Amino acid sequence: MGLVFNGSLLADAHLWLWRIEEEESFFLDKLNLSAADQLLLATFSATSRRLEWLASRFVLQQAFGNEVYISYNAENKPMLNGVLGHISISHSHQMVGVLYHPVFSVGLDVERVSARPTKVIHRFLDDNEQLLVAKDDACEAITRAWCSKEALFKLMGQHCFTLKDDFKLTTALQPSSDEAVFFLKPLGVPQQVFFHKVDDYIVALTINQNSKH
């Protein structure tokens, strides 16, 4: 199917969403992979993981040209090489998302709506936070909560943080909520997370306008 979203949801931040329905050969024929990228791709044994990786690189190539490639910093955050700015990448089942901002750090998470977060709710929400999340049969509110914290984790880019202890939900979350506010304990500041829905996928995105790193 290809691109299902291509546009700006927040000021100067651009989001691409790609639904994977292609074979690996589609991407390989069109991508200009470096030798290092080819070696990295060869380490992925699962076809689904290879397709996710290829689709994200294809989206970036379409957006910025053949000379752009991705490396990872010490915090395991993806870094653009060949163009200024910051990106975050996420994938869930057949959906791949790329979020870009020319100045500020960003965090993105894509999740298909499911009951899965309810089974591990104690791992990412404390008792007070759970009271703020509406209980709906479709599990959209709890998926938003899970998606939010994953986006914040990617925004911070340091694996010493924990979803439950370091990112605290402070506003009520409904199945149709457009945004939520969290308190980032490591920084001592509130942080907004915004939502976008495509079919049965929830997209959570956040921008750290207090930092350009």
Rosetta blueprint (number, residue, H / E / L):
1 M L
2 G E
3 L E
4 V E
5 F E
6 N E
7 G E
8 S E
9 L E
10 L E
11 A L
12 D L
13 A E
14 H E
15 L E
16 W E
17 L E
18 W E
19 R E
20 I L
21 E L
22 E L
23 E L
24 E H
25 S H
26 F H
27 F H
28 L H
29 D H
30 K H
31 L L
32 N L
33 L L
34 S L
35 A H
36 A H
37 D H
38 Q H
39 L H
40 L H
41 L H
42 A H
43 T L
44 F L
45 S L
46 A L
47 T H
48 S H
49 R H
50 R H
51 L H
52 E H
53 W H
54 L H
55 A H
56 S H
57 R H
58 F H
59 V H
60 L H
61 Q H
62 Q H
63 A H
64 F H
65 G L
66 N L
67 E L
68 V L
69 Y E
70 I E
71 S E
72 Y E
73 N L
74 A L
75 E L
76 N L
77 K L
78 P E
79 M E
80 L E
81 N E
82 G L
83 V L
84 L L
85 G L
86 H E
87 I E
88 S E
89 I E
90 S E
91 H E
92 S E
93 H L
94 Q L
95 M E
96 V E
97 G E
98 V E
99 L E
100 Y E
101 H E
102 P L
103 V L
104 F L
105 S E
106 V E
107 G E
108 L E
109 D E
110 V E
111 E E
112 R E
113 V L
114 S L
115 A L
116 R H
117 P H
118 T H
119 K H
120 V L
121 I H
122 H H
123 R H
124 F H
125 L L
126 D L
127 D H
128 N H
129 E H
130 Q H
131 L H
132 L H
133 V E
134 A L
135 K L
136 D L
137 D L
138 A L
139 C L
140 E H
141 A H
142 I H
143 T H
144 R H
145 A H
146 W H
147 C H
148 S H
149 K H
150 E H
151 A H
152 L H
153 F H
154 K H
155 L H
156 M H
157 G L
158 Q L
159 H L
160 C L
161 F L
162 T L
163 L H
164 K H
165 D H
166 D H
167 F E
168 K E
169 L E
170 T L
171 T L
172 A L
173 L E
174 Q L
175 P L
176 S L
177 S L
178 D L
179 E E
180 A E
181 V E
182 F E
183 F E
184 L E
185 K L
186 P L
187 L L
188 G L
189 V E
190 P E
191 Q E
192 Q E
193 V E
194 F E
195 F E
196 H E
197 K E
198 V E
199 D L
200 D L
201 Y E
202 I E
203 V E
204 A E
205 L E
206 T E
207 I E
208 N E
209 Q L
210 N L
211 S L
212 K L
213 H L
